Amino acid sequence: MGNLGFQEILLIAVVVLVLFGGRKIPEFMRGLGKGIREFNDAKDNVKKELEDGMKEKDKAPSATQQ
């Protein structure tokens, strides 16, 4: 993430507060949280499908082994 110190984080927080206002920040964070949650769910689903596919491949006898 780089070398962000306290002053940089404080400056970013002040800019966000000025741009969005006090009432919009909770709504913005809620939407951001939903987006992150959906991304993680999709990532987990893809990972599970890949693992299931690998297990299926290992279980099924290949045509070259006959």
Secondary structure as the mmCIF struct_conf table of DSSP 4:
data_model
#
loop_
_struct_conf.conf_type_id
_struct_conf.id
_struct_conf.beg_label_comp_id
_struct_conf.beg_label_asym_id
_struct_conf.beg_label_seq_id
_struct_conf.end_label_comp_id
_struct_conf.end_label_asym_id
_struct_conf.end_label_seq_id
HELX_RH_AL_P HELX_RH_AL_P1 PHE A 6 LYS A 59
BEND BEND1 ALA A 60 ALA A 60
HELX_LH_PP_P HELX_LH_PP_P1 PRO A 61 SER A 62
HELX_RH_3T_P HELX_RH_3T_P1 ALA A 63 GLN A 65
#
